[in-house]
Amino acid sequence: MTGNTLIYRGSLKSCNYRCSYCPFSKRRTSARELEQDRAQWFSFLQSFPGQAAASGIRALLIAPYGEALIHPWYWEGLAHISACQNIDAVGAQTNLSFPLEPSLSRFTEHGGIKKKLRLWATFHPEMTTAEAFAGQCRRLFAAGISLCAGAVGVPKHKNLIQTLRRMLPAEIYLWINKMDGLGRPYTDEEQSAFLQIDPYFLRELAPVPSDKAQCAGRLFLEGNGSTRTCNISPPLPARSKIPDIPVPLPEPSCSRRLCSCYLAYGGRDNFLNRILFGPYPLFRIPRRPKAVFLDIEGTLLVQQNPGRPSQIPKNILAGIKALSFENIPLYFATTLPLREARKRCRPIWDLFSGGIFAGGAHIVQNAKTRELYYYLDQTDLSKLSTLEQNLHFCTLTYAHQGRPYKITLHRARHNPWRPEEIQALEQTIPWLRSPNIRYFTEQNCLQILSAKANKAAGVRTICSWLNISPREAAAAGDSPEDIGMLKLCGEPPYHPE
């Protein structure tokens, strides 16, 4: 189940680390300011259960300006929130400098549910060693805590980060953030080295155009009650002086051209974030499905400029390459025939292991080592040719070894099929009403297939070939033809615009 995510920032603006580049390391927080932060946090906790339920909040991430988890009241609060029935995940960004055993004990003593706890840990080379940081990660992992770890991609720290990767369990994802202020592009050697550590690093380098439509269901909350759509957006209109959750959540607001950091682009509600990191991608803990099925038109290919052919956006291409680097099998799931799919997806074709083509009538795995067709054997195409002129269509027949598996009745783009025309077609061509046939309209095309052919059936077939359950796979699509596939893989349902 997916749900809304709240990112709590509080009023804490201090850290126990003294990194040279960080403004919060140079600020000392008074006892009075710490008490204010504690009071705001507990005030927030009192109202949280009811407001979270009313606003659909199902996950909470503490993303402070400093280090929160060295303060025991945050552990108590995380425990309290994790015990809420409607909450799926809680966690925090942290430098891992907290005392591990006392902190976890405080969490469990206050009713915390460890399987809901997620930690986003950042390595600070100026303040700790790779050995000490990796040791804390290993102990947390052994205690059953889900976590990711990471560092800024400073080129001179490359060897140190490589060492850290070797010290961590393979199950712990080590992310790398691009270095702001580097002043130059990464060299090919630097980029390659960081990709060996973080297969998702290309996402940090690809520009992500802002799109507030993808930011609904996410809210940043400050200790003084102010809210933002994300960490780089301006504050929303003030409504409170205490940290409570607006019900309903406000409409997203954004004036930025690009989402320039993970807290911005990683929290957006899009198919790549869900596939890579699950329903709550801001925790940055990879999902790692065993197979991925992707629609082409409208999903992989997007029309970025009116009147121009659809293209694969750079940020989507980076995500596809990330899945490929992880050796996760990728499959197309499209109503296009294979030849047309290859033509449109040539830049990424070799990253895929096959696909579901022609709406499910043609299924292919690994360069046709396994292949299946659902044929239209009892169709009489002769009457179609007599109707082409009157109904203004042309017939495209896709066949294998002389046996048709898909028929497309294609019209001009400005002349889509109307329901009454399809009814007239049914009256003239009786086999269209056969229980062995299904058809559907797709823009200006009427697609005719075997009743056995659909994307969901294709997912079942390929998953059986891979010996996995469809629930271990992921899928994305943006049309009614994708509904069955999405439901089968446990993905959020398709909602038409």
C-alpha positions in Angstrom: 0.0 0.0 0.0 1.2 3.5 -0.8 0.5 6.6 1.1 1.5 10.2 1.8 4.9 11.0 3.3 5.6 13.7 5.9 9.2 15.1 6.2 9.7 16.6 9.6 12.5 19.2 9.8 11.9 20.7 13.3 13.8 23.7 14.5 17.1 21.9 15.3 19.9 23.6 13.5 23.0 22.2 15.2 25.2 19.1 14.8 27.7 17.3 16.9 30.0 17.1 13.9 32.2 20.0 12.8 32.6 19.4 9.0 34.3 22.4 7.4 31.7 22.7 4.6 28.6 22.6 6.7 27.0 25.8 8.1 25.2 23.9 11.0 28.6 22.6 12.3 29.5 26.2 13.2 26.3 26.9 15.1 26.0 26.2 18.8 22.5 25.5 20.1 21.6 26.8 23.6 19.9 24.6 26.2 16.8 26.9 25.7 16.7 26.2 21.9 17.1 22.4 22.5 14.2 22.5 24.9 12.1 24.4 22.4 12.9 21.8 19.7 11.9 19.0 22.2 8.7 20.8 23.1 7.8 21.3 19.4 8.4 17.6 18.7 6.3 16.4 21.6 3.5 18.8 20.6 3.7 17.4 17.1 3.5 13.8 18.5 0.3 14.5 20.4 -1.7 15.5 17.4 0.1 13.2 14.9 -2.1 10.0 15.0 -5.4 11.8 14.2 -3.9 14.2 11.7 -1.9 11.5 9.9 -5.0 9.4 9.5 -7.1 12.3 8.2 -4.4 13.4 5.7 -3.4 10.0 4.5 0.1 10.2 6.0 1.6 6.7 6.1 5.3 7.4 6.5 7.5 9.9 8.4 11.1 10.9 7.7 13.0 13.2 10.0 15.3 15.3 7.8 16.8 17.8 10.2 19.1 20.7 9.5 21.5 19.2 12.0 21.7 15.8 13.8 18.5 14.7 15.5 19.2 11.1 16.7 21.8 12.1 19.3 18.8 13.5 21.2 16.8 10.8 23.0 13.4 12.5 22.5 13.6 11.7 18.8 13.9 8.0 19.5 10.9 8.1 21.8 8.9 9.9 19.1 9.9 7.6 16.3 8.8 4.7 18.6 5.5 6.3 19.3 4.8 7.0 15.6 5.9 3.5 14.5 3.3 2.0 16.8 0.5 3.8 14.9 -1.5 1.2 13.0 -1.8 3.4 9.8 1.9 4.1 9.6 4.1 1.9 7.4 7.5 3.4 7.9 9.4 5.9 10.1 13.0 7.0 10.0 15.6 9.8 9.9 18.6 11.1 8.1 21.6 10.7 10.4 25.4 10.6 10.7 25.1 7.5 12.9 27.0 9.1 15.7 24.4 8.1 18.3 25.1 5.4 20.9 23.6 2.3 19.2 22.5 0.0 22.0 21.0 2.7 24.3 19.2 4.3 21.3 17.6 1.1 20.0 16.7 0.1 23.6 14.9 3.4 24.1 13.1 2.9 20.8 11.9 -0.6 21.7 11.1 0.4 25.3 8.7 3.0 24.0 6.9 0.6 21.8 8.9 1.0 18.6 8.4 -1.5 15.8 11.9 -2.2 14.4 10.6 -3.5 11.0 9.2 -0.1 10.3 12.4 1.8 11.1 14.4 3.2 8.2 17.8 5.1 8.5 19.4 7.2 5.9 23.0 7.3 7.0 25.6 9.8 5.7 29.4 9.2 5.9 31.4 12.3 6.9 35.1 11.6 6.2 36.3 14.7 8.2 34.7 13.3 11.4 34.9 9.5 11.3 36.7 6.7 9.7 35.3 4.3 7.1 35.9 1.5 9.6 33.9 3.1 12.4 31.0 4.1 10.1 30.8 0.7 8.4 30.9 -1.0 11.8 27.9 1.0 13.0 26.1 0.1 9.7 26.9 -3.6 10.2 25.6 -3.6 13.8 22.4 -1.9 12.8 21.9 -4.3 9.9 22.5 -7.3 12.3 19.9 -5.8 14.6 17.3 -6.0 11.8 17.2 -2.3 11.0 16.7 -1.3 7.3 19.2 1.4 6.2 21.1 2.9 3.4 24.4 4.6 3.6 26.1 7.2 1.4 28.5 10.0 0.9 29.1 13.1 -1.3 30.9 12.2 -4.5 34.1 14.2 -3.8 36.6 13.0 -6.4 39.5 13.1 -3.9 37.5 10.8 -1.6 36.9 8.2 -4.3 39.3 5.6 -2.9 38.0 6.1 0.6 34.4 5.5 -0.6 35.5 2.4 -2.5 37.0 1.1 0.8 33.7 1.9 2.6 31.8 -0.1 -0.1 34.0 -3.1 0.5 33.4 -2.9 4.3 29.6 -2.8 4.1 27.3 -5.8 3.6 26.3 -6.2 0.0 22.6 -5.7 1.1 23.3 -2.1 2.2 22.9 0.3 -0.7 25.8 2.9 -0.8 24.5 6.0 -2.5 26.6 8.9 -3.8 25.4 12.4 -4.1 26.9 14.7 -6.7 29.2 17.3 -5.3 27.7 20.7 -5.4 30.4 23.3 -6.2 32.7 20.9 -8.0 32.9 23.5 -10.8 33.4 21.0 -13.6 31.8 17.8 -14.9 33.0 14.5 -13.4 35.6 12.9 -15.6 34.7 9.6 -17.3 37.0 7.8 -14.9 35.4 9.4 -11.9 31.9 8.7 -13.2 32.7 5.1 -13.9 34.3 4.6 -10.5 31.3 6.1 -8.7 28.9 4.0 -10.9 30.7 0.9 -9.7 29.8 1.9 -6.2 26.3 3.4 -6.8 24.5 2.0 -9.8 22.0 4.9 -9.4 24.6 7.6 -9.6 23.5 8.6 -13.1 20.3 9.9 -11.6 22.2 12.4 -9.7 23.7 13.7 -12.9 20.6 13.8 -15.1 18.5 17.0 -15.0 15.0 16.4 -13.6 12.6 19.1 -14.8 10.3 20.2 -11.9 6.7 19.0 -12.0 4.5 19.9 -9.1 1.9 17.5 -10.3 4.2 14.6 -9.1 4.6 16.2 -5.6 1.1 15.7 -4.2 1.2 13.6 -1.0 4.5 14.9 0.2 5.0 17.7 2.7 7.9 19.2 4.6 7.0 20.5 8.1 9.1 22.9 10.1 9.2 23.3 13.9 7.5 26.7 13.7 4.5 25.2 11.7 5.6 26.4 8.3 5.3 23.9 5.4 6.9 23.4 2.0 6.3 21.1 -0.9 9.9 20.1 -0.8 13.2 21.2 0.7 14.0 23.6 -2.2 10.6 25.1 -2.7 9.4 28.3 -1.0 7.2 28.2 2.1 3.5 27.7 1.6 1.1 30.3 3.0 1.4 30.3 6.8 -1.5 28.5 8.7 -0.1 27.6 12.1 2.7 28.5 14.5 3.0 25.0 15.8 4.2 21.9 13.9 0.9 20.1 13.0 -0.2 18.5 9.8 -2.6 20.4 7.5 -5.8 18.5 6.7 -6.2 18.0 3.8 -2.6 18.4 2.6 -2.1 21.6 0.7 -1.8 21.7 -3.1 1.9 21.5 -4.2 3.6 24.7 -5.1 6.9 25.1 -7.0 8.8 27.8 -8.7 11.9 25.8 -9.5 13.0 24.8 -13.0 14.8 21.7 -11.8 14.7 19.2 -8.9 18.3 19.6 -7.9 18.8 17.1 -5.1 17.5 13.7 -4.0 15.1 15.1 -1.4 13.4 16.9 -4.2 13.4 14.4 -7.1 13.4 11.3 -4.9 10.1 12.2 -3.2 8.1 12.6 -6.4 5.3 10.2 -7.2 6.5 8.6 -10.4 7.0 5.1 -11.7 10.8 5.2 -11.5 10.9 6.2 -7.8 8.3 3.5 -7.0 10.2 0.8 -9.0 13.6 1.7 -7.6 12.7 2.4 -4.0 9.2 1.2 -3.3 6.2 3.1 -2.1 8.2 5.5 0.1 11.3 6.3 -2.0 12.5 9.2 0.2 14.1 6.6 2.6 16.4 5.7 -0.3 16.4 2.0 0.4 16.3 0.1 -2.9 13.3 -2.2 -3.6 15.3 -4.5 -6.1 12.4 -6.3 -7.9 13.2 -9.5 -9.7 11.9 -8.3 -13.0 10.5 -5.0 -14.3 7.8 -4.6 -17.0 7.5 -1.2 -18.7 4.9 0.3 -21.1 6.5 2.3 -23.9 4.3 5.2 -25.2 3.6 7.7 -22.4 5.8 5.8 -19.9 9.3 5.4 -21.4 8.6 7.6 -24.3 7.3 11.1 -23.4 6.3 13.9 -25.8 8.4 16.7 -24.4 7.7 19.2 -27.2 4.3 19.5 -29.0 4.6 18.4 -32.7 7.9 16.5 -32.1 8.4 12.7 -31.7 8.3 11.2 -28.3 11.7 10.8 -26.6 13.2 9.1 -23.6 13.8 11.8 -21.0 17.4 11.8 -19.6 16.2 11.2 -16.0 14.1 8.2 -17.2 17.1 6.9 -19.2 19.3 7.2 -16.1 16.8 5.1 -14.1 16.6 2.4 -16.7 20.3 2.2 -16.8 20.3 1.9 -13.0 18.1 -1.1 -13.1 20.3 -2.6 -15.8 23.4 -2.0 -13.7 21.7 -3.9 -10.9 21.2 -6.9 -13.3 17.4 -6.7 -12.9 15.7 -8.1 -16.0 13.8 -5.5 -17.9 10.9 -6.2 -20.2 8.8 -4.0 -22.5 5.0 -4.3 -22.1 3.4 -2.6 -25.1 0.6 -2.7 -27.7 3.3 -2.0 -30.3 4.5 -4.9 -32.4 8.1 -5.9 -31.8 9.6 -4.3 -34.9 8.0 -1.0 -34.1 9.0 -1.2 -30.4 12.6 -1.8 -31.4 12.5 1.2 -33.8 11.2 3.6 -31.1 13.3 2.3 -28.3 16.6 1.7 -30.1 18.8 3.6 -27.5 17.7 1.3 -24.7 16.8 -1.9 -26.7 19.9 -3.8 -25.6 19.2 -3.1 -21.9 16.0 -5.2 -22.1 15.6 -9.0 -21.9 12.5 -9.2 -24.1 9.0 -8.1 -23.7 5.2 -8.4 -24.1 4.4 -7.0 -27.6 1.3 -6.5 -29.6 -0.8 -6.1 -26.5 0.2 -9.5 -25.2 -0.2 -11.5 -28.5 3.6 -11.9 -28.8 5.8 -12.7 -25.8 9.6 -12.8 -26.1 12.4 -13.6 -23.7 16.2 -13.3 -24.2 16.5 -12.6 -28.0 13.8 -15.1 -28.8 15.2 -18.1 -26.9 11.6 -18.3 -25.6 8.7 -17.0 -27.7 4.9 -17.3 -27.6 2.2 -16.1 -29.9 -1.6 -16.0 -29.5 -3.0 -16.3 -33.0 -6.2 -15.1 -34.6 -6.7 -18.2 -36.7 -10.5 -18.0 -37.3 -10.7 -14.5 -38.7 -11.9 -13.8 -42.2 -10.1 -10.7 -43.3 -11.8 -10.4 -46.7 -14.7 -8.3 -45.4 -12.4 -5.8 -43.8 -11.0 -4.8 -47.2 -14.6 -4.0 -48.5 -15.2 -1.7 -45.5 -12.0 0.2 -45.6 -13.2 3.0 -48.0 -16.6 3.5 -46.3 -15.2 3.6 -42.7 -11.9 5.4 -43.7 -9.4 2.9 -42.3 -6.6 0.8 -43.5 -5.9 -2.7 -42.3 -2.5 -3.6 -40.8 -2.1 -7.3 -40.2 0.8 -8.6 -38.1 1.5 -12.3 -38.7 4.0 -15.0 -37.9 4.6 -17.8 -40.4 1.5 -16.7 -42.2 -0.8 -16.8 -39.1 -2.1 -13.4 -37.9 -1.8 -12.5 -34.2 -2.8 -8.8 -34.3 -5.0 -6.7 -36.6 -5.0 -2.9 -36.4 -7.7 -0.9 -38.2 -5.8 2.4 -38.6 -7.4 5.8 -39.2 -6.1 9.3 -39.6 -5.0 10.9 -36.3 -7.8 13.5 -36.5 -10.5 10.8 -37.0 -10.7 8.5 -33.9 -13.1 5.6 -33.8 -16.6 6.4 -32.5 -18.6 3.8 -30.5 -21.4 3.7 -33.1 -18.9 2.9 -35.9 -17.5 0.0 -33.9 -21.0 -1.3 -33.4 -21.6 -1.1 -37.1 -18.4 -3.0 -37.7 -19.5 -5.7 -35.3 -22.8 -6.2 -37.2 -20.9 -6.6 -40.5 -18.1 -8.8 -39.2 -19.6 -11.5 -36.9 -16.2 -12.9 -35.8 -15.6 -9.7 -33.9 -18.2 -10.8 -31.4 -16.5 -14.2 -30.9 -15.5 -14.9 -27.2 -12.1 -15.8 -28.6 -11.6 -12.2 -29.8 -11.0 -9.0 -27.9 -10.6 -5.5 -29.3 -10.0 -2.0 -27.9 -9.4 1.5 -29.2 -6.1 3.2 -28.9 -6.3 6.8 -30.1 -7.0 6.4 -33.9 -6.5 2.6 -33.9 -8.8 -0.3 -33.3 -6.7 -3.2 -32.1 -7.9 -6.7 -32.5 -6.3 -9.6 -30.6 -6.9 -13.1 -29.2 -9.0 -13.0 -26.0 -6.1 -14.7 -24.4 -3.7 -11.9 -25.2 -3.2 -9.1 -22.6 -0.3 -7.6 -20.7 -1.2 -9.3 -17.4 -1.1 -12.7 -19.1 2.2 -11.8 -20.6 3.6 -10.9 -17.2 2.4 -14.2 -15.8 4.1 -16.1 -18.7 7.5 -14.4 -18.3 7.4 -14.7 -14.5 6.7 -18.4 -14.9 9.7 -18.6 -17.2 11.8 -16.8 -14.6 10.4 -18.9 -11.8 9.2 -15.9 -9.8 5.9 -14.6 -8.6 4.4 -11.5 -10.3 4.4 -9.9 -6.8 8.2 -10.1 -6.9 8.1 -8.0 -10.1 7.4 -4.3 -10.8 5.4 -2.7 -13.6 4.5 0.7 -14.9 2.0 2.0 -17.5 -0.3 4.8 -18.2 -3.4 3.4 -20.0 -6.4 1.1 -19.4 -4.5 -1.7 -21.1 -2.0 -1.6 -18.2 -4.6 -2.0 -15.4 -4.4 -5.8 -15.2 -0.6 -5.8 -15.3 -0.3 -3.2 -12.5 -2.8 -5.0 -10.3 -1.0 -8.3 -10.8 2.3 -6.8 -9.7 0.8 -5.0 -6.7 1.4 -1.5 -8.2 -0.8 1.6 -7.6 -3.8 1.5 -9.9 -4.0 3.4 -13.2 -6.1 6.6 -13.0 -7.0 8.3 -16.2 -6.3 12.1 -16.4 
